[in-house]
């Protein structure tokens, strides 16, 4: 096919128009790779090569835009590139090229991800690690980056979470169990949770009195005197109230 003219377009692209009026749009890299500025015609074999190369550069530029829009992990880019009609070797080539220019760096990604989660969410270290493992970040990288944060940071986060959680219906025991499970699900370590919960006691006098009154009204129809007191205390104990909380009830 005889080349009629080559015109530079925006976005590092060129339009090659042939004598028969047909045209192709290629990236600047292809113009340079194949010395197209100095060729007068393109045969079918070369045109197929250019088409394949154009897909590569198209995919590379989309991947470049993908990582510039938001920081990505290597795995995320690998998944993104699977949507394009690329050879495995070309996908690896794009990944390596992005790594060479430091736009793809799993250590930097993990560092930024951990910082965001610690400062902008309630996630604990175990949950953060789990999320990064799902993004195929190397475990050694994750552990190294998490180790930069001391226990005091996570203890402060745990205290803030607990301070916003008010006990309106449970015994101290049940309340602590629920907070404990909530914090474990958020990814905090049991040793840190327990060190804080052991020192927390909320005033449950009104709660236990309310439960006592409800049980008294219900059970007094069946029991009386010491038997009634015994049944009420037994049921309060089953609800998680300590004997100290129960014995402090003002009847």
C-alpha positions in Angstrom: 0.0 0.0 0.0 1.4 3.3 -1.1 1.7 6.0 1.6 0.3 9.3 0.5 0.9 11.4 3.7 1.6 11.1 7.4 0.0 13.6 9.7 0.7 14.1 13.4 -2.4 14.1 15.6 -2.9 14.8 19.3 -2.0 12.2 22.1 1.3 11.2 20.4 -0.5 9.6 17.4 -0.1 9.8 13.7 -2.5 9.3 10.8 -1.1 7.5 7.8 -3.2 8.0 4.7 -2.7 5.7 1.7 -3.1 6.5 -2.0 -6.4 4.6 -2.2 -7.9 6.9 0.5 -7.7 4.4 3.4 -5.8 5.2 6.5 -4.6 3.9 9.8 -3.9 5.7 13.1 -0.7 4.6 15.0 1.3 5.7 18.0 4.4 7.8 17.6 6.5 4.8 18.9 5.4 2.8 15.9 6.4 5.6 13.5 9.9 5.5 15.1 10.1 1.7 15.5 9.4 1.0 11.8 10.9 4.2 10.3 7.6 5.0 8.7 8.6 8.6 8.0 11.0 7.2 5.4 9.0 4.5 3.8 6.9 5.0 0.7 4.8 1.9 1.0 3.7 -0.7 3.5 3.2 -4.3 2.4 0.5 -6.6 4.0 3.1 -8.4 6.2 4.4 -5.1 7.7 0.8 -3.9 8.1 -0.1 -6.9 10.2 3.0 -6.3 12.4 2.0 -2.6 12.8 -1.5 -3.7 13.8 -0.1 -6.0 16.5 2.3 -3.3 17.7 -0.5 -0.8 17.8 -2.5 -3.0 20.1 0.5 -3.2 22.4 1.0 0.6 22.6 -2.7 1.2 22.9 -2.8 -1.2 25.9 0.3 0.3 27.4 -1.1 3.8 27.2 -4.4 2.7 28.8 -2.4 0.9 31.5 -0.4 4.1 32.0 -3.6 6.1 32.4 -4.9 3.4 34.8 -2.0 3.7 37.2 -1.9 7.5 36.9 -5.5 7.9 37.9 -5.0 5.9 41.1 -2.2 4.0 42.7 -2.5 0.3 41.7 -0.9 -3.0 42.8 0.9 -5.2 40.2 -1.9 -7.7 40.5 -4.6 -5.1 39.7 -2.7 -4.0 36.6 -2.3 -7.7 35.5 -6.0 -8.2 35.8 -6.7 -5.0 34.0 -4.4 -6.0 31.1 -6.3 -9.3 30.7 -9.1 -7.5 28.9 -6.8 -6.6 26.0 -5.9 -8.9 23.1 -2.2 -9.2 24.2 0.3 -11.9 24.2 1.5 -12.9 27.7 5.0 -11.7 26.9 3.5 -8.2 26.0 1.6 -8.1 29.2 4.8 -8.8 31.2 6.6 -6.2 29.1 4.1 -3.5 30.0 4.3 -4.5 33.7 8.1 -4.3 33.7 8.0 -1.0 31.8 5.7 0.5 34.4 7.9 -0.8 37.2 11.0 0.7 35.6 9.5 4.1 35.6 8.3 3.5 39.2 4.6 3.9 38.5 4.2 0.3 39.6 5.7 -0.4 43.0 4.1 -2.9 45.4 6.1 -1.6 48.4 5.0 2.0 47.8 1.4 0.7 47.2 1.4 -1.2 50.5 2.8 1.8 52.4 0.1 4.2 51.0 -2.7 1.6 51.5 -1.7 1.0 55.1 -1.4 4.7 55.8 -4.9 5.4 54.4 -6.5 2.6 56.3 -5.0 3.6 59.6 -5.8 7.2 59.2 -9.2 7.0 57.4 -10.8 3.8 58.6 -11.3 1.7 61.7 -9.5 -1.3 60.2 -7.0 -3.1 62.4 -3.7 -4.6 61.2 -5.0 -8.1 60.5 -7.8 -6.8 58.3 -5.4 -4.4 56.5 -3.0 -7.3 55.9 -5.9 -9.5 54.6 -6.9 -6.9 52.1 -3.4 -6.5 50.8 -3.0 -10.3 50.5 -6.1 -10.3 48.4 -4.3 -7.8 46.1 -1.5 -10.3 45.9 1.0 -8.1 47.7 4.0 -10.1 49.0 3.5 -11.0 52.7 7.0 -9.9 53.5 6.3 -6.5 52.1 3.1 -6.2 54.1 4.7 -7.2 57.4 7.6 -4.9 56.8 5.3 -1.9 56.2 3.0 -2.7 59.1 6.0 -3.1 61.4 6.5 0.7 61.0 3.4 1.3 63.1 3.7 0.8 66.9 1.1 -0.9 69.2 0.4 2.5 70.7 -1.2 3.6 67.4 -3.6 0.7 67.3 -4.3 1.0 71.1 -5.3 4.6 70.5 -7.7 3.5 67.7 -9.2 0.8 69.9 -9.8 3.3 72.7 -11.5 5.7 70.3 -13.8 2.9 69.0 -14.7 1.8 72.5 -15.3 5.4 73.6 -17.9 5.7 70.9 -19.7 2.5 71.9 -22.2 3.0 74.7 -23.5 0.2 76.8 -27.3 0.6 76.9 -28.6 -3.0 77.4 -25.9 -5.5 78.4 -24.0 -6.7 81.4 -20.3 -5.8 81.6 -19.4 -9.3 80.7 -21.7 -9.5 77.6 -20.8 -5.9 76.6 -17.1 -6.7 76.7 -17.7 -9.9 74.7 -19.5 -8.0 72.0 -16.8 -5.3 71.8 -14.2 -8.0 71.7 -15.8 -9.7 68.8 -16.4 -6.4 67.0 -12.7 -5.4 67.3 -11.5 -8.9 66.3 -13.6 -8.6 63.2 -12.0 -5.2 62.5 -8.7 -6.9 62.5 -7.2 -6.0 65.9 -5.1 -8.4 67.9 -6.6 -10.1 71.0 -3.7 -9.2 73.2 -4.2 -5.5 72.5 -8.0 -5.7 72.9 -7.8 -7.6 76.2 -5.2 -5.2 77.7 -7.8 -2.5 77.3 -11.0 -4.3 78.0 -9.7 -5.6 81.3 -9.6 -2.1 82.6 -13.1 -1.1 81.4 -16.1 -1.2 83.6 -19.3 0.6 82.8 -22.0 1.5 85.3 -24.7 -1.2 84.8 -26.7 -0.4 88.0 -29.6 1.0 86.1 -29.5 -1.8 83.4 -29.4 -4.6 86.0 -32.2 -2.9 88.0 -34.3 -2.7 84.9 -33.8 -6.4 84.2 -34.5 -7.2 87.8 -37.8 -5.4 87.8 -38.9 -7.1 84.5 -38.0 -10.5 86.0 -39.7 -9.7 89.3 -42.9 -8.8 87.6 -42.8 -12.0 85.5 -41.6 -14.5 88.1 -43.5 -13.2 91.1 -46.6 -14.8 89.6 -45.0 -18.2 90.1 -42.5 -17.8 93.0 -42.2 -15.9 96.3 -39.8 -14.9 99.0 -36.3 -16.6 98.8 -37.3 -18.8 95.9 -38.3 -15.7 93.9 -35.0 -14.0 94.7 -33.0 -17.1 93.8 -34.8 -17.5 90.4 -34.3 -13.8 89.6 -30.6 -13.8 90.5 -30.1 -17.1 88.6 -31.5 -15.6 85.4 -29.6 -12.4 85.8 -26.4 -14.4 86.1 -27.3 -16.3 82.9 -27.6 -12.9 81.2 -24.0 -12.2 82.0 -24.3 -10.1 85.1 -21.7 -10.7 87.8 -22.7 -11.6 91.4 -21.4 -8.2 92.4 -23.6 -6.4 90.0 -26.6 -8.5 91.1 -26.0 -8.2 94.8 -25.7 -4.4 94.5 -29.3 -4.1 93.2 -31.3 -1.8 95.4 -34.7 -3.4 95.7 
